[in-house]
């Protein structure tokens, strides 16, 4: 059991909270503030306990000078101030006198947001490579470190593992909730079903290898389904194919043919914005692209879901961003009863669930795509492993 923010006396302490404000921004406007809202409980608790709050987050990737302007955290400042109902101080630098002066001037209950931690990636990827000197410097700015950025906890960065290596540390309420939610999967109520989608099989090999041993069913849709169908000998037309994973698909299908459930039909088109057709697996033309699961597959999946008691879902079942390819994902979301244990594993699946109106319907919707995927693989997350035990 890791220490949490509750285990520390925060009064008048400089508390560094690593949050995940990596939200979509277009033309300076936030398109989805779910990750900011998810961090509020931890930030408000620190404020109420009299902490001097220092917030750190990354945003996007920084590879060249032009990325700095595109990925500044300034647009988040206004929204965060609104949500907290108080002014938030901003440091436009990630080290140096401006940052240090503003931190040292903080009063209890005040909040400072530091500029994008990945600005430090411009030279030698200091943030992303967990540069020891940078982690030590950032740690010197605070008294206590709280990691509440689940979405980056599968990465060893200077702003999580680095800082935690030098300061008393704990997790925030968001990470605590994530860990508790995934904990139920250690003793799932059966039947236990995994729904798996997304583009490439190779991204999910670890999850499949872990789940075939512990689950009762694995329902596979999305682009990755066509690599499995190709491995079975079907013509998949011009559908997405992960050539490097065909041998893996053949092997896993041979070993677990009764556990892995594949599509029997698909919504296909010759091009993304072209006319669509519903086709069975053996009806694909050479130029057909499979873009969503079909009606028979939806019913097959629903039948298994109906008798399942614990369901984990990672990866959409079609190109759901385009309405005519969203039916499969929508119908399966609709079929997930609130009396079942349902864990939605972050990323695009979480985005689909929230955007289609299911934000509060399920047991848990994870805020971290990559982090939740690695948890489902049975891996340890370095950003959490480094946190002190109780």
KEKE-3310 file (N, C-alpha, C; in steps of 0.2 Angstrom, whole numbers, plus 5000, padded with zeros to 4 digits):
npx = (5004:5003:5009:4998:4991:4985:4992:5001:5007:5002:5002:5007:5018:5028:5021:5023:5014:5012:5002:4991:4989:4988:4979:4968:4971:4966:4969:4972:4961:4954:4948:4943:4941:4942:4953:4959:4948:4948:4958:4955:4951:4962:4970:4962:4961:4974:4975:4965:4971:4981:4993:5006:5004:5012:5010:5014:5015:5015:5013:5009:5022:5039:5049:5056:5060:5048:5038:5036:5028:5016:5013:5012:5007:4999:4985:4978:4979:4969:4957:4959:4960:4946:4940:4945:4941:4949:4963:4977:4994:5007:5021:5032:5044:5054:5064:5075:5077:5065:5055:5059:5058:5044:5039:5045:5038:5025:5010:5001:4989:4989:4991:5003:5006:5017:5026:5025:5032:5039:5046:5059:5063:5069:5082:5092:5082:5079:5068:5060:5069:5072:5082:5094:5100:5090:5078:5083:5084:5071:5065:5071:5064:5052:5044:5037:5031:5018:5011:4999:4997:4991:4991:5004:5011:5017:5029:5046:5050:5058:5050:5042:5047:5060:5058:5052:5062:5069:5062:5050:5036:5019:5004:4990:4972:4967:4976:4975:4962:4962:4971:4964:4952:4957:4961:4951:4951:4959:4952:4941:4923:4915:4907:4922:4926:4936:4936:4943:4950:4956:4970:4983:4989:5001:5003:4995:4999:5005:4994:4984:4991:4992:4978:4972:4975:4968:4955:4938:4932:4938:4934:4937:4939:4939:4953:4963:4957:4957:4970:4970:4959:4965:4976:4968:4966:4957:4952:4955:4954:4959:4960:4967:4982:4993:5007:5018:5013:5006:5009:5009:4995:4990:4995:4990:4976:4975:4978:4969:4955:4942:4940:4943:4935:4930:4926:4912:4906:4907:4907:4911:4921:4927:4934:4938:4928:4919:4905:4896:4896:4888:4896:4900:4913:4919:4916:4923:4930:4945:4948:4941:4939:4939:4930:4921:4913:4901:4882:4879:4890:4890:4878:4883:4893:4886:4878:4888:4892:4881:4880:4891:4900:4911:4919:4932:4937:4947:4951:4943:4930:4929:4931:4927:4927:4921:4905:4897:4904:4903:4894:4896:4904:4896:4884:4889:4894:4881:4876:4882:4878:4874:4874:4885:4903:4912:4926:4934:4947:4955:4962:4957:4946:4940:4938:4928:4918:4915:4911:4900:4891:4892:4899:4897:4892:4899:4909:4922:4931:4946:4959:4971:4978:4990:4996:4985:4985:4997:4995:4985:4993:4999:5011:5022:5021:5033:5032:5023:5028:5040:5035:5033:5031:5017)
npy = (4994:5011:5027:5040:5057:5060:5056:5065:5080:5094:5108:5124:5119:5116:5109:5098:5094:5082:5083:5078:5086:5085:5089:5090:5104:5117:5130:5138:5135:5124:5108:5097:5095:5085:5079:5089:5092:5080:5080:5089:5086:5082:5093:5103:5098:5099:5113:5116:5111:5119:5120:5125:5126:5117:5115:5103:5098:5089:5093:5087:5084:5089:5093:5102:5119:5126:5119:5123:5135:5129:5120:5126:5128:5138:5141:5132:5138:5148:5141:5132:5141:5146:5134:5131:5142:5153:5163:5157:5156:5158:5151:5155:5148:5133:5131:5141:5158:5165:5155:5150:5162:5164:5153:5153:5164:5160:5159:5150:5140:5145:5143:5137:5136:5127:5130:5119:5103:5096:5105:5105:5095:5099:5100:5087:5079:5080:5079:5068:5058:5056:5064:5065:5076:5086:5081:5081:5095:5100:5093:5100:5112:5109:5102:5091:5077:5073:5062:5062:5060:5048:5045:5046:5038:5026:5029:5033:5048:5064:5072:5063:5050:5055:5067:5060:5052:5060:5066:5066:5056:5053:5047:5055:5058:5054:5044:5035:5031:5025:5014:5007:5004:4995:4985:4977:4968:4958:4948:4944:4944:4931:4926:4932:4945:4951:4965:4970:4981:4993:4998:4990:4973:4971:4980:4976:4963:4959:4961:4952:4940:4940:4940:4929:4919:4921:4926:4923:4925:4933:4947:4952:4967:4981:4988:4978:4966:4962:4957:4945:4939:4937:4929:4917:4914:4922:4933:4949:4961:4977:4981:4986:4979:4970:4964:4958:4952:4941:4927:4926:4928:4916:4906:4909:4908:4895:4889:4894:4894:4893:4903:4916:4927:4932:4945:4941:4948:4964:4982:4989:4999:5006:5017:5029:5040:5035:5025:5013:4996:4981:4967:4949:4939:4931:4938:4949:4961:4964:4977:4981:4989:4986:4994:4994:4984:4972:4969:4956:4952:4962:4957:4944:4948:4955:4945:4937:4947:4949:4938:4940:4945:4953:4965:4971:4984:4989:4999:5005:4998:5001:5013:5025:5039:5044:5045:5035:5024:5021:5013:5000:5002:5011:5003:4992:4999:5003:4991:4988:4984:4993:4986:4977:4974:4986:4991:5003:5005:5018:5031:5030:5023:5027:5041:5039:5033:5043:5054:5049:5049:5041:5044:5043:5030:5018:5007:5011:5023:5024:5037:5035:5029:5022:5019:5011:5001:4995:4991:4981:4972:4967:4973:4983:5000:5012:5026:5025:5014:5020:5028:5030:5017:5013)
npz = (5000:4995:5001:5004:5000:5011:5021:5025:5034:5028:5030:5027:5020:5005:4992:4979:4966:4954:4941:4928:4915:4901:4889:4875:4865:4854:4844:4855:4864:4875:4872:4879:4895:4904:4911:4918:4927:4934:4942:4952:4965:4973:4972:4978:4991:4995:4995:5005:5016:5019:5011:5001:4985:4971:4955:4942:4925:4910:4892:4877:4864:4864:4852:4844:4842:4838:4844:4857:4858:4853:4863:4876:4893:4896:4891:4900:4912:4914:4914:4924:4935:4935:4938:4951:4958:4961:4959:4949:4950:4937:4931:4918:4916:4918:4926:4936:4941:4940:4942:4955:4963:4962:4968:4981:4986:4988:4997:5010:5004:4992:4974:4961:4944:4935:4919:4905:4908:4899:4891:4895:4887:4876:4875:4875:4880:4894:4903:4899:4899:4912:4918:4931:4937:4934:4940:4953:4955:4953:4964:4974:4975:4983:4998:4999:4989:4978:4968:4956:4943:4934:4921:4916:4923:4919:4914:4916:4922:4924:4931:4939:4944:4946:4955:4965:4970:4979:4988:5002:4998:4990:4984:4975:4975:4963:4957:4968:4967:4954:4956:4966:4958:4948:4956:4959:4949:4952:4959:4950:4947:4940:4925:4917:4906:4893:4882:4867:4857:4844:4834:4831:4833:4839:4849:4859:4863:4875:4884:4879:4881:4895:4898:4892:4901:4912:4910:4904:4892:4877:4868:4852:4842:4831:4822:4824:4824:4810:4808:4815:4808:4795:4799:4801:4788:4780:4767:4769:4762:4760:4773:4789:4793:4803:4800:4807:4817:4814:4816:4829:4831:4825:4833:4846:4843:4840:4853:4861:4856:4859:4868:4862:4854:4838:4825:4814:4804:4795:4794:4779:4767:4752:4753:4766:4767:4758:4751:4761:4766:4772:4776:4777:4784:4773:4762:4757:4746:4736:4738:4749:4765:4781:4794:4805:4817:4812:4811:4815:4823:4833:4840:4844:4852:4862:4867:4875:4883:4891:4899:4906:4921:4926:4916:4906:4896:4882:4869:4855:4844:4831:4818:4827:4827:4816:4812:4804:4806:4820:4826:4831:4843:4850:4852:4860:4871:4876:4880:4891:4907:4922:4933:4932:4935:4927:4919:4910:4900:4898:4886:4869:4871:4883:4879:4869:4877:4886:4877:4871:4880:4892:4904:4918:4920:4922:4932:4932:4923:4916:4917:4910:4896:4891:4903:4910:4901:4903:4916:4914:4907:4918:4922:4932:4937:4935:4940:4950:4958:4964:4974:4991:5003:5014)
capx = (5000:5007:5007:4994:4992:4982:4997:5006:5005:5003:5001:5013:5023:5028:5019:5023:5009:5012:4996:4991:4985:4989:4973:4968:4970:4966:4969:4972:4955:4953:4943:4941:4945:4941:4959:4959:4943:4949:4964:4953:4950:4969:4972:4958:4963:4980:4973:4961:4976:4986:4999:5008:5004:5016:5008:5018:5012:5018:5008:5011:5029:5043:5055:5059:5058:5041:5033:5035:5022:5010:5012:5012:5001:4995:4978:4975:4979:4962:4952:4960:4958:4939:4938:4947:4938:4954:4969:4982:5000:5010:5028:5033:5050:5054:5069:5078:5075:5057:5051:5061:5055:5037:5038:5046:5033:5019:5007:4997:4983:4990:4993:5007:5007:5024:5026:5026:5039:5043:5050:5065:5065:5071:5089:5094:5076:5080:5062:5058:5075:5073:5089:5095:5101:5084:5074:5085:5083:5064:5064:5073:5059:5047:5045:5033:5029:5012:5010:4992:4996:4991:4992:5011:5015:5021:5035:5050:5052:5061:5044:5038:5052:5065:5057:5050:5068:5073:5057:5044:5031:5013:4999:4984:4966:4966:4979:4972:4955:4964:4973:4958:4948:4960:4962:4945:4952:4963:4947:4935:4917:4915:4912:4926:4927:4940:4934:4949:4950:4962:4973:4988:4989:5008:5002:4991:5001:5005:4987:4981:4995:4990:4971:4970:4976:4964:4948:4934:4931:4941:4931:4942:4936:4944:4958:4967:4953:4958:4976:4967:4956:4970:4979:4963:4965:4952:4954:4953:4955:4964:4960:4973:4986:4999:5010:5023:5009:5001:5011:5006:4988:4989:4997:4985:4970:4976:4978:4963:4950:4935:4940:4944:4929:4931:4920:4909:4904:4910:4905:4917:4920:4933:4938:4935:4922:4915:4899:4897:4892:4889:4899:4902:4920:4921:4913:4927:4933:4952:4949:4937:4942:4934:4930:4917:4910:4894:4877:4879:4896:4887:4874:4887:4897:4881:4876:4893:4892:4875:4881:4897:4899:4916:4921:4937:4937:4953:4952:4937:4928:4928:4933:4921:4927:4917:4898:4895:4908:4903:4888:4898:4907:4890:4880:4892:4893:4874:4874:4886:4873:4877:4875:4891:4909:4915:4932:4936:4954:4958:4964:4952:4940:4938:4935:4922:4913:4913:4908:4894:4886:4892:4904:4896:4888:4902:4912:4928:4934:4953:4962:4977:4978:4996:4996:4980:4987:5003:4993:4982:4998:5002:5017:5023:5022:5038:5029:5020:5033:5045:5032:5035:5025:5015)
capy = (5000:5017:5032:5045:5064:5060:5053:5070:5086:5099:5115:5128:5115:5117:5102:5098:5089:5080:5081:5076:5092:5084:5089:5093:5111:5119:5137:5141:5133:5117:5104:5092:5097:5080:5077:5094:5091:5074:5082:5094:5084:5082:5100:5106:5095:5102:5120:5116:5109:5125:5119:5130:5120:5118:5110:5101:5093:5089:5094:5085:5082:5094:5090:5107:5126:5128:5115:5127:5139:5125:5116:5130:5127:5145:5140:5129:5143:5152:5136:5130:5146:5145:5128:5132:5148:5157:5165:5153:5159:5155:5152:5153:5144:5127:5132:5147:5163:5167:5150:5150:5167:5164:5147:5156:5170:5157:5159:5144:5140:5148:5138:5139:5131:5128:5128:5112:5100:5094:5111:5102:5089:5102:5099:5081:5075:5079:5077:5061:5053:5056:5067:5065:5083:5090:5078:5084:5102:5101:5091:5106:5117:5108:5098:5084:5076:5069:5060:5061:5059:5041:5044:5046:5034:5020:5032:5035:5054:5068:5075:5059:5046:5059:5070:5056:5049:5065:5069:5061:5055:5049:5047:5059:5054:5051:5038:5030:5028:5021:5008:5003:5001:4990:4980:4972:4963:4952:4943:4946:4940:4928:4926:4938:4946:4957:4968:4972:4984:4997:4996:4985:4968:4971:4985:4972:4956:4958:4961:4946:4934:4940:4939:4922:4914:4923:4928:4918:4927:4939:4949:4957:4971:4986:4986:4972:4960:4959:4953:4938:4935:4936:4923:4912:4913:4926:4939:4955:4966:4983:4982:4987:4973:4970:4958:4956:4948:4935:4921:4926:4927:4909:4902:4911:4905:4887:4887:4897:4895:4894:4909:4922:4928:4937:4947:4937:4953:4971:4988:4990:5004:5006:5023:5032:5044:5032:5021:5008:4990:4976:4960:4944:4938:4928:4942:4955:4962:4965:4984:4983:4991:4984:5000:4993:4977:4972:4968:4949:4953:4965:4952:4939:4951:4957:4938:4936:4953:4949:4933:4942:4949:4958:4967:4976:4986:4993:5000:5005:4993:5003:5020:5028:5046:5045:5043:5029:5018:5021:5009:4995:5005:5013:4997:4988:5003:5003:4985:4987:4986:4997:4981:4974:4978:4988:4995:5006:5006:5024:5032:5032:5020:5032:5046:5036:5032:5050:5058:5046:5050:5036:5046:5041:5024:5012:5006:5016:5025:5026:5043:5034:5024:5018:5016:5006:4995:4991:4987:4975:4967:4964:4976:4988:5007:5016:5032:5023:5010:5024:5031:5027:5012:5015)
capz = (5000:4995:5005:5000:5002:5018:5026:5027:5036:5022:5032:5026:5016:4998:4990:4972:4964:4947:4938:4920:4911:4894:4887:4868:4864:4847:4843:4862:4867:4878:4869:4883:4902:4909:4915:4923:4932:4938:4947:4957:4972:4976:4972:4983:4997:4997:4997:5012:5022:5020:5007:4995:4980:4965:4950:4936:4920:4903:4887:4870:4864:4862:4848:4841:4845:4836:4848:4863:4858:4853:4869:4882:4898:4897:4891:4906:4918:4915:4915:4931:4940:4935:4942:4958:4960:4964:4954:4949:4948:4932:4930:4911:4915:4921:4931:4937:4946:4940:4945:4962:4966:4963:4973:4988:4988:4989:5004:5011:5000:4985:4969:4956:4939:4931:4912:4903:4910:4893:4888:4896:4882:4870:4875:4878:4883:4901:4907:4897:4901:4919:4920:4938:4939:4934:4945:4960:4955:4954:4971:4979:4976:4987:5004:4999:4982:4977:4961:4954:4936:4932:4913:4914:4928:4916:4911:4921:4920:4930:4935:4943:4947:4948:4961:4971:4973:4983:4993:5005:4993:4991:4978:4976:4975:4957:4957:4973:4964:4948:4958:4969:4953:4945:4961:4959:4944:4955:4961:4947:4948:4934:4919:4916:4899:4890:4875:4865:4850:4843:4827:4830:4838:4843:4855:4864:4864:4883:4887:4877:4884:4902:4899:4890:4907:4918:4908:4901:4885:4874:4862:4848:4837:4829:4816:4826:4822:4804:4808:4817:4803:4790:4802:4800:4781:4777:4763:4773:4757:4761:4780:4792:4794:4807:4797:4811:4823:4811:4819:4836:4831:4824:4839:4852:4841:4841:4860:4865:4850:4862:4872:4858:4849:4833:4821:4809:4799:4796:4790:4775:4762:4748:4756:4772:4766:4753:4753:4766:4765:4778:4773:4781:4783:4767:4756:4756:4739:4737:4740:4755:4771:4787:4798:4811:4817:4809:4816:4818:4828:4839:4843:4847:4858:4867:4871:4879:4888:4895:4904:4910:4927:4926:4910:4905:4889:4880:4862:4851:4840:4824:4817:4830:4826:4810:4814:4801:4809:4827:4829:4835:4849:4853:4854:4865:4877:4878:4882:4898:4912:4928:4939:4931:4936:4920:4919:4904:4900:4896:4879:4864:4873:4888:4875:4866:4883:4889:4872:4869:4886:4897:4909:4925:4920:4923:4938:4932:4917:4918:4914:4907:4891:4891:4910:4911:4897:4906:4922:4912:4906:4924:4923:4937:4934:4939:4943:4957:4962:4967:4979:4998:5006:5021)
cpx = (5004:5005:5003:4994:4989:4987:5002:5003:5007:5004:5008:5019:5022:5027:5019:5019:5010:5005:4996:4986:4986:4983:4973:4966:4970:4965:4968:4966:4955:4947:4939:4945:4944:4947:4960:4954:4945:4955:4962:4953:4957:4971:4968:4959:4969:4979:4970:4966:4982:4992:5000:5009:5008:5014:5013:5015:5016:5012:5011:5018:5033:5049:5059:5056:5051:5036:5032:5029:5016:5008:5013:5006:4997:4987:4974:4975:4972:4957:4953:4958:4950:4937:4939:4944:4943:4960:4974:4988:5004:5017:5030:5040:5049:5060:5072:5075:5068:5053:5053:5058:5048:5035:5039:5042:5026:5016:5003:4991:4983:4993:4997:5007:5013:5023:5028:5033:5043:5047:5058:5068:5069:5079:5090:5088:5077:5074:5061:5063:5076:5080:5089:5096:5094:5079:5076:5084:5075:5062:5066:5069:5053:5049:5042:5031:5023:5011:5003:4991:4997:4993:4999:5015:5018:5027:5039:5053:5055:5056:5040:5043:5058:5064:5056:5056:5071:5068:5052:5039:5025:5009:4993:4978:4965:4969:4977:4966:4957:4966:4968:4953:4950:4961:4957:4946:4956:4959:4941:4929:4916:4907:4915:4928:4931:4937:4940:4948:4957:4965:4977:4988:4996:5007:4998:4993:5002:4999:4984:4985:4993:4983:4969:4971:4971:4956:4944:4933:4936:4938:4935:4938:4941:4948:4962:4964:4955:4965:4974:4964:4960:4974:4975:4962:4960:4955:4951:4954:4960:4963:4967:4976:4992:5003:5015:5019:5005:5003:5009:4999:4986:4990:4992:4978:4970:4975:4972:4957:4943:4935:4940:4938:4930:4925:4918:4907:4907:4906:4911:4915:4927:4937:4934:4929:4918:4908:4901:4893:4893:4891:4901:4910:4923:4918:4918:4930:4940:4953:4945:4941:4937:4935:4925:4915:4903:4889:4877:4885:4893:4883:4878:4891:4892:4879:4881:4893:4887:4876:4888:4896:4905:4919:4926:4937:4943:4953:4945:4936:4928:4931:4928:4921:4922:4910:4896:4899:4908:4898:4891:4900:4901:4886:4883:4892:4886:4873:4878:4881:4877:4878:4881:4897:4912:4920:4934:4943:4957:4958:4957:4945:4936:4935:4929:4916:4910:4909:4901:4889:4886:4897:4903:4892:4892:4906:4918:4930:4941:4955:4968:4977:4984:4997:4992:4982:4992:5000:4989:4987:5001:5009:5017:5024:5027:5036:5026:5024:5038:5042:5033:5029:5023:5018)
cpy = (5006:5022:5037:5052:5064:5059:5059:5076:5091:5106:5119:5125:5116:5110:5102:5092:5088:5078:5080:5081:5091:5083:5092:5100:5113:5127:5141:5139:5126:5114:5099:5093:5091:5078:5083:5093:5085:5075:5086:5092:5084:5089:5104:5104:5098:5109:5120:5115:5114:5124:5125:5125:5122:5113:5109:5096:5094:5091:5092:5083:5088:5092:5096:5114:5128:5125:5119:5131:5135:5122:5120:5128:5133:5144:5137:5133:5146:5147:5133:5135:5147:5139:5128:5138:5153:5158:5160:5156:5155:5156:5150:5150:5138:5126:5139:5152:5165:5162:5150:5156:5167:5158:5150:5161:5167:5157:5152:5145:5142:5142:5141:5134:5132:5126:5121:5109:5097:5099:5109:5097:5093:5101:5092:5077:5074:5077:5069:5056:5052:5058:5068:5072:5087:5087:5081:5091:5103:5099:5097:5111:5116:5104:5091:5084:5072:5068:5058:5061:5052:5040:5044:5041:5027:5023:5034:5042:5058:5070:5070:5055:5050:5063:5066:5053:5054:5067:5064:5061:5051:5050:5052:5054:5051:5044:5033:5027:5023:5014:5004:5000:4995:4984:4975:4966:4957:4946:4944:4941:4938:4927:4933:4939:4952:4959:4972:4975:4988:4995:4990:4979:4968:4975:4981:4965:4955:4957:4954:4940:4934:4937:4932:4917:4915:4925:4922:4919:4933:4941:4954:4960:4976:4984:4980:4966:4957:4956:4946:4935:4933:4929:4916:4910:4917:4931:4945:4961:4971:4985:4983:4980:4974:4964:4954:4951:4942:4928:4920:4925:4919:4905:4903:4908:4898:4885:4889:4898:4896:4900:4916:4922:4934:4939:4942:4941:4960:4976:4989:4996:5004:5012:5026:5035:5041:5028:5015:5002:4985:4969:4955:4943:4935:4932:4948:4955:4964:4973:4986:4984:4990:4990:5000:4986:4978:4970:4961:4949:4956:4961:4947:4942:4953:4950:4936:4941:4952:4944:4935:4946:4954:4959:4972:4978:4991:4993:5000:5000:4995:5010:5025:5036:5048:5041:5036:5023:5018:5017:5004:4997:5007:5008:4993:4993:5003:4997:4983:4989:4989:4992:4977:4978:4979:4993:4997:5008:5012:5025:5033:5028:5024:5038:5045:5036:5039:5054:5055:5046:5045:5038:5043:5034:5018:5012:5011:5017:5028:5033:5041:5028:5019:5015:5011:5000:4991:4988:4981:4970:4964:4967:4981:4995:5010:5022:5031:5018:5014:5027:5027:5023:5015:5011)
cpz = (5000:4999:5001:5003:5009:5023:5028:5030:5031:5024:5031:5022:5009:4995:4982:4970:4956:4945:4930:4917:4903:4890:4879:4868:4857:4847:4850:4866:4869:4875:4874:4890:4907:4914:4920:4929:4937:4943:4953:4964:4976:4977:4978:4990:5000:4999:5004:5017:5022:5016:5002:4989:4973:4960:4944:4932:4914:4898:4880:4870:4861:4859:4845:4844:4844:4841:4855:4863:4857:4859:4876:4887:4899:4896:4896:4912:4919:4917:4923:4936:4941:4940:4949:4962:4964:4958:4955:4946:4942:4932:4922:4910:4919:4926:4931:4941:4946:4944:4953:4966:4968:4968:4980:4990:4989:4996:5004:5008:4993:4980:4963:4951:4935:4924:4911:4904:4904:4889:4890:4892:4876:4869:4879:4881:4890:4905:4905:4898:4908:4921:4928:4941:4939:4939:4952:4961:4957:4961:4976:4980:4980:4993:5003:4991:4982:4969:4960:4946:4933:4925:4911:4919:4925:4913:4917:4919:4926:4934:4939:4947:4950:4954:4966:4974:4978:4989:4996:5000:4994:4984:4980:4975:4969:4956:4962:4970:4958:4951:4962:4964:4950:4950:4961:4954:4946:4957:4957:4948:4941:4931:4919:4909:4897:4883:4873:4858:4849:4836:4827:4835:4842:4849:4861:4866:4871:4886:4885:4881:4892:4903:4897:4896:4912:4916:4905:4894:4883:4868:4858:4842:4834:4823:4818:4824:4815:4803:4810:4812:4797:4793:4801:4792:4777:4772:4767:4768:4759:4768:4783:4794:4798:4805:4802:4817:4820:4815:4826:4836:4830:4830:4845:4850:4842:4848:4863:4860:4853:4866:4868:4853:4844:4829:4816:4803:4800:4792:4786:4770:4758:4750:4762:4772:4760:4756:4757:4764:4771:4774:4778:4779:4776:4761:4754:4749:4741:4740:4746:4761:4777:4792:4804:4811:4815:4814:4819:4824:4834:4843:4847:4853:4864:4871:4876:4885:4893:4900:4908:4916:4928:4919:4910:4897:4887:4872:4859:4846:4833:4824:4820:4829:4821:4812:4811:4803:4817:4830:4833:4842:4853:4856:4860:4872:4880:4881:4889:4903:4918:4933:4938:4933:4929:4921:4912:4904:4897:4888:4875:4867:4879:4884:4872:4872:4885:4883:4870:4875:4892:4903:4916:4925:4923:4930:4938:4925:4918:4914:4910:4902:4892:4898:4912:4907:4900:4913:4920:4909:4912:4925:4929:4934:4938:4942:4950:4961:4966:4973:4986:5000:5013:5026)
residu = (UNK:UNK:UNK:UNK:UNK:UNK:UNK:UNK:UNK:UNK:UNK:UNK:UNK:UNK:UNK:UNK:UNK:UNK:UNK:UNK:UNK:UNK:UNK:UNK:UNK:UNK:UNK:UNK:UNK:UNK:UNK:UNK:UNK:UNK:UNK:UNK:UNK:UNK:UNK:UNK:UNK:UNK:UNK:UNK:UNK:UNK:UNK:UNK:UNK:UNK:UNK:UNK:UNK:UNK:UNK:UNK:UNK:UNK:UNK:UNK:UNK:UNK:UNK:UNK:UNK:UNK:UNK:UNK:UNK:UNK:UNK:UNK:UNK:UNK:UNK:UNK:UNK:UNK:UNK:UNK:UNK:UNK:UNK:UNK:UNK:UNK:UNK:UNK:UNK:UNK:UNK:UNK:UNK:UNK:UNK:UNK:UNK:UNK:UNK:UNK:UNK:UNK:UNK:UNK:UNK:UNK:UNK:UNK:UNK:UNK:UNK:UNK:UNK:UNK:UNK:UNK:UNK:UNK:UNK:UNK:UNK:UNK:UNK:UNK:UNK:UNK:UNK:UNK:UNK:UNK:UNK:UNK:UNK:UNK:UNK:UNK:UNK:UNK:UNK:UNK:UNK:UNK:UNK:UNK:UNK:UNK:UNK:UNK:UNK:UNK:UNK:UNK:UNK:UNK:UNK:UNK:UNK:UNK:UNK:UNK:UNK:UNK:UNK:UNK:UNK:UNK:UNK:UNK:UNK:UNK:UNK:UNK:UNK:UNK:UNK:UNK:UNK:UNK:UNK:UNK:UNK:UNK:UNK:UNK:UNK:UNK:UNK:UNK:UNK:UNK:UNK:UNK:UNK:UNK:UNK:UNK:UNK:UNK:UNK:UNK:UNK:UNK:UNK:UNK:UNK:UNK:UNK:UNK:UNK:UNK:UNK:UNK:UNK:UNK:UNK:UNK:UNK:UNK:UNK:UNK:UNK:UNK:UNK:UNK:UNK:UNK:UNK:UNK:UNK:UNK:UNK:UNK:UNK:UNK:UNK:UNK:UNK:UNK:UNK:UNK:UNK:UNK:UNK:UNK:UNK:UNK:UNK:UNK:UNK:UNK:UNK:UNK:UNK:UNK:UNK:UNK:UNK:UNK:UNK:UNK:UNK:UNK:UNK:UNK:UNK:UNK:UNK:UNK:UNK:UNK:UNK:UNK:UNK:UNK:UNK:UNK:UNK:UNK:UNK:UNK:UNK:UNK:UNK:UNK:UNK:UNK:UNK:UNK:UNK:UNK:UNK:UNK:UNK:UNK:UNK:UNK:UNK:UNK:UNK:UNK:UNK:UNK:UNK:UNK:UNK:UNK:UNK:UNK:UNK:UNK:UNK:UNK:UNK:UNK:UNK:UNK:UNK:UNK:UNK:UNK:UNK:UNK:UNK:UNK:UNK:UNK:UNK:UNK:UNK:UNK:UNK:UNK:UNK:UNK:UNK:UNK:UNK:UNK:UNK:UNK:UNK:UNK:UNK:UNK:UNK:UNK:UNK:UNK:UNK:UNK:UNK:UNK:UNK:UNK:UNK:UNK:UNK:UNK:UNK:UNK:UNK:UNK:UNK:UNK:UNK:UNK:UNK:UNK:UNK:UNK:UNK:UNK:UNK:UNK:UNK:UNK:UNK:UNK:UNK:UNK:UNK:UNK:UNK:UNK:UNK:UNK:UNK:UNK:UNK:UNK)
# end
